[in-house]
Amino acid sequence: EHVTTVYETLERPLVPVLAEMEMHGITVDRDTLSRMSNAFAQSMAGLEAEIHDLAGGPFNVGSPKQLGEVLFDKLGLPGGQKGKNGAYSTGADILEDLATEHELPGKVLDWRQLSKLKSTYTDALQNHINPETGRVHTSYAQTGANTGRLASTDPNLQNIPVRTEEGRRIREAFVAGPGMKLVSLDYSQIELRILAHTADIPALKQAFHDGLDIHAMTASQMFNVPLDEMTSDIRRRAKAINFGVIYGISGFGLARNLRIPRAEAQEFIDTYFLRFPGIRDYMESTIAFAREHLHVQTLFGRRIHTPEINAKGPAAGFARRGAINAPIQGTAADIIRRAMIRIPPAIRDLPARMLLQVHDELVFEVAESAVDETIARVKAIMEGAAAPAVQIDVPLIVDAGVGRNWAEAH
């Protein structure tokens, strides 16, 4: 019964909406991408020269085998481990740990990041521009992720990096047509809001009702620092914990994110659970439900199967973290689906089109004269999208941005 309801209310009505979005596509400016590709190539060449200086001679920075030999044999850095192929492991986590010992690994991480941006985005996106429309037409998959999140391919627009300045700049190439603007509407901290509701955490719910800075409030509760004495570093730590806990982060994972000792990171997590005991209760009850039923579900009844939940070894930890996060991420995915189904008829009389969905964000192309009206209508739909099926007892807040390109709007 639940499965049928999810299909009839969330999946089937979304098909024509996604088809229309795929048909419209979004204009991508080839010249902007070419300029970025050239700039990335120059930056990479500069980094390569610095890396060769630090290594005492040239080598292929893109070769993990040669890099491993430089790091562990030539420079004698600690912790070198060889894999089955006889080469040293040089994954990002290993380089991050080594970056505290020597300058070279950090430079390689920067080089790899630019290399990925260039090959995956600024070079590859040019090949996806349709010669007839001048636009990029991604394909959405409704069953691409088991939590209910949409996936996008050819090209994948769901994971354009936002954490770095260079990554964010790629969005500059996505542009509005003449006389048009791109409008981005984005749910603010929706997963934390759903967690506060689902786990029934009074302090978090009150903070969202009062419109407080949730990360500052968490930091204040954890570290006993008054809000008016909050430093950006303390807030950053609380933010990493808030988002980490949603994904069932370990002391080891948090230590790596914050670059602090593991014992200190574990202490932060323990303090968090002491301050917000309802969150641990939610996690334990969710895992118990998953173990018994081999699935968890969203607030709208979508089932997310957890066949590995009773596994042993590393798979068990992965399955537990997935089970904890899936009802939260899945509920957020259901809410934005409900909004997407309601939006097209609500803006049909406006010169506005919904072009992209990127997890908690929707992107529209709108005539300049209709920007304010479009934002007002879409915002109201998105903020009320859970109702009437589910009453979430924290407000859902949507932020809007406008620009000539996606970077400005975002």
Secondary structure, DSSP 8 states (H G I E B T S, - for coil): -HHHHHIIIIITTHHHHHHHHHHH-EEE-HHHHHHHHHHHHHHHHHHHHHHHHHHTS---TT-HHHHHIIIIIIS--S---B-TTSSB---HHHHHHHTTT-HHHHHHHHHHHHHHIIIIIIIHHHHTB-TTTSEE--EEETTSSTTS--EEESS--TT---SSHHHHHGGGGEE--TTEEEEEEEESSHHHHHHHHHTT-HHHHHHHHTT--HHHHHHHHHHT--GGG--HHHHHHHHHHHHHHHTT--HHHHHHHHT--HHHHHHHHHHHHHH-HHHHHHHHHHHHHHHHHSEEE-TT--EEE-TTTT--THHHHHHHHHHHHHHHHHHHHHHHHHHHHHHHHHHTTSSEEEEEEETTEEEEEEEGGGHHHHHHHHHHHHHTTTTTT---SS---EEEEEESBHHHH-
